[in-house]
């Protein structure tokens, strides 16, 4: 899924408790699987107050009260969006500090609530269900209204983008053909069914419990902590699992001719990209971020992700070119 220079090959990544070298990930490219996070790097402790900012234009190293701290999930696509927000804010005159590759909601939502973070790209349905387990299904507009009620004082959701990045139950084309699969419910009755996904998937509303209650599907999570990245993909391609939780803006889906199963019961709520900001983001900053979300479609997000995957470009380079192309920055 940083806009600083990528880490050298000798730097390790931890995946489900296992240290995996950069060369191990790079070797996956030989099987047609691209290391989706290769362009990103993470701070050893992203939430430490003395962490350096990224190399995007106008970044600041201090921890002054006037800074806007922009964070990202530990996912390369989310970091790209965060960098779009960061550069747009800097263009509006704000001083920005970057805290990327923080982790999942269990880590960064408390930091938002404490005021350690000021901006983070989120996804409507996932965040609402995290904050309100009883949230009802609905349209993106419905979810946005629910999110405003669920967020703590001092936080607000800015207008969401057309771009979505849905969690999905994705299978290989061969497995879909062999089992006549079109939607998630078609998995019902297949024995010993496994899905590769982040460990948190076990407790998500669209995880095993949701699959059982909504579709009558029995499925076991095989935990892979790379947010739908190369190891999740490899588990699927190697046949260690029959299903993978891949995000629908992932270029690997098209490149590997994979099949995201349809979700007619909307078990996975709309996952439109939505900026969550603190009160430190003023009207000018909010307007700058809105220019990004107004221009960010799903196709645009896939194209941004493809640059990261194919070119190994860092998020600052990708964001700078996109903002210039859209007329948002010079």
N, C-alpha and C positions, 0 to 999 in steps of 0.2 A: 503494500500500500503504500525523504524530507528534503527539504529544499536545500539543506547543506549538501556538501559533496558526499557521494555514497561511501559507505565504510569499505575498507580494504578487504580482500578475500579472506584474510585470516580472522576477521571478526566473527564471533559465533552468534547464532540465533538460537533461542530456546523454544522448542516446540514440544508441547505435552511433556515437559520435564527433561527432554533430550536436547543436548547441545549439538547443533547441526552447523557445519562450516559453510561458508559462502561457496566454496568449490563444490560441495555436495549439492547445493541448490542449483548451481550453474550446470552441473552434469545432467539435470533433468531436461535441459533444452535438447539434448541428444535424443530424447524419446518423443520430441514434439511438444513437450510441456515447458512453458516459459515460466521462469521464476518471477511471479507477479510483483513481489516486493523488492526486486533487485535494485530498483532506483531509490529505495527509501532507506533511511537509517534512523535509529532512535537514540535519544539521550539515555544514558545509564539510569538516570532518575529524572524523568521529564518534569516533575513537579517541584524539584528543588528550586528555591528562589534564586540561586546563583547560576542556573543553567543559562548558557549563551543562547542568543537569538539566532535565527537562521540567516542565510546570506541573501535573502530577498532585499529588494531596494528599500533603504530607509530603516532597516532593522535596528533595534536598540538593545544594548546589553544590560542595562541597569534594571532595577526593580522599583522604579519610582511610581508614585501614585497616579501619575498622568498616563502611564502605559496602558494599552489595551492588550491583554494576553489572549492570543488565539491558540487554541489547542486542536488536536485531531485524535481520532481513534488510531489504534494500531493496525491500520489498513491503508494501503497505498492510495486507493481512490479517494478515501476520506481526507487524506493529507493534501491531495491535489486541490480539493474543494476548499480546504482550510487556507491554502496558500492563495487561491483566488480571492478569498475574503480578506486575507492579510494585505495583499498588494492593493486591493481596492480601497481599504481603509487608509493605507499610507498615502494613496493618491488624494484622499479627502483631507489630508493634513494630520492624521493621527500618528502617534508614536506606537509602534507595534512590537511586542515580544512574542516569539513563537515557542510553543511547548508541544511538539508533535510526537506522535507514536506513543501516546499515554497508555492506552489499553482500552478496555471495554467499559460499558456504562457503570458497572459495579465500582470502577476506579474513578472515573472522571465526573460522574454526576454529583457525588458528594463535594468534589472540588468546585464545581459550578455553584452549588448551594452555599459553600463557604466563601465564595468570592475569589478563589484562587485562579479561576478562569473567567474570561469575559465573553468569549466567542467560541462556538464549536459547531461544525456542521452536524446535523442530526437527520433522522428519518422519521417521518410522522408516526406511523403505526407502532414501530418498535419503541420509540420513546414514550408515547402515550401509554402503551401497555406496561412499560416498566414503571411508570409513575402511578398508574391506576389500573390494577389488575382486573377491575370490573368494567373497564371501558367497553362500550358497545361498538359493534361493527358499523361502518358508515363510509361516506365518501371522504375524499381528502379534505374538503371544506368542513365536514363534520368533525374530523379528527383534529383539524387546526383549532376549532372552537374548543374542543375538549382539552387540548394541550394548554391553551391559555388559562383554563381553570386549574389545571393540574400543576402548573409550574409554581415554584416558590416565589414569594415577593422578591422583587429585585431582578427577576429574570423574565424575559418575554421571547416569544417566537416571532420572527419577522416573516414576511410573506414567503410561502414555499415555492419551490421551483417546479416546472413541469417534469424535470428529470426524476426518475425513480431508480432505485437500486434494490430490488426485492430479494429477500431470501427465497430460495427455490428448492424444490425437490427435483434434482436433475439426474438423468440417467444417460447411459450411452445409447446411441442409435440402435445398436444390435440388441441390447436388453429391452428397449422399447418395442422393437419389432418382434422379438421372441415371445413377449408377454402381452402383446396387443395393448400397450400402454398409451394413453392419451392424457388422462388426468390423474391426480394423486389417488383418487378412490380406486383406480384400476390396480393399485398395488395390494389391495386387500386379498388375503388368501395366499400370498407368496410367503413361503416359510423362510425362517432365518434371515429376515431382511435387516440390512444394516445401512446406516447413513453416516458418512464422514462429516463432521461439523465441529465447531468450537464447543468446548465443554458446556458453556452456558446454554447451548441449544437444548440440552436436557430439560431445562426449566422454562424455556420460552413457550408462549401459548400455542405456537405452531410446531412445537417439538413432538415427541412421542405421545404425550397425553392428548394434544390437539389432533394429531393424526388418527388416534384411536377414536376419539369422541366425534370428530367431524366426518371421518371417512372409513372407520372400522379397520384401519391399518395398524398392524403390530410392527414396530420398527425399533431397533436398538441403536443408540448413538455410539459411534466409534470416535472418541475425542481426538481432534487434530487442531492444535491452537495456532492456526495461521490465517484465520478469517477468510476461508474459501480460497486460499493461496495454492502454491504449487504442490504441497504435500497432500492437501485435501484432494486436489485434482488427480494426483498420482495414485492415491488410494482407489479412486474410481476407475481410472484407466487400467490399473493392474488387477482389478477384480477383487480387491480386498473388501470392498463394499459394493453394493448394487446401486446406491443413491449417494449424492453429495449435495450439501448445502452450498451452492454457488450463488453469488450475487449476479443479478440479471444484466448488469452493465459490464460484466467480465468478458473481455475479448476471447478468452479461452473457450467459451461456449460455442461460438461460431467456428473458431479455428479447429476444434476437435469434433465438430459435427454432433454436439451433444443435444439432448432434448430436455428442456425444463418442462416438467409436467404441469398441465393447467390446474388451476385452483378455483373451480366454479363456486365453492362455498366461501371464498374469500377468507380462508383460514389465516393467510398472511395479509394483514391489512395494508393499504396503500403506503408505500415507503418513499414518498416524495422527499427530496432533500429540503431541509428546513433549517435556517440559521437560528440558533439559540444564543441570545446575547444578554449581557447584564446592563444595568443602568448606566455604566460607564460609556456605553455606545450611544452617542448623541444623535440628533436628527440627521446631521451630515453623514455620519458613519453608517447609519441605517440606510440612508438613500444610496450610499456607495455600494453596500452589500446587495441591495435590491437590484441594482443594475446587473449584478452577476446572476442572481437567481432568475431575473426576467429573461436572460439570454441562455440559461442552462437547460437544454432539453436532454432527453435520454440519449438521443443520437450523439449530441455534443459530448456528453459524459463518457460514452463508449469510446469516442474518438480521443478524448483526453487520456483515458486509461490505456488505449492502444499505443499512444506515444510512449507512455511509461514502460509498457511491456516490450515493444519492438525496438525502441531506440535507447532504452535504459536512461532516458532523460530524467533529471531531477524535477521536483515539483515546482521550484522557482522558475526554471526554464520553460516548463510547460505552461505555467500560469501566465508568465509575462507575455509569451507569444499569443495566447488565446485572448487575453485582455486587450492587447493591441489590435488583434484581428477584429474584435467586436466593437472597437471604438471606445472601450471603457477606460483605457489608459493609452498614453502616447508611447 
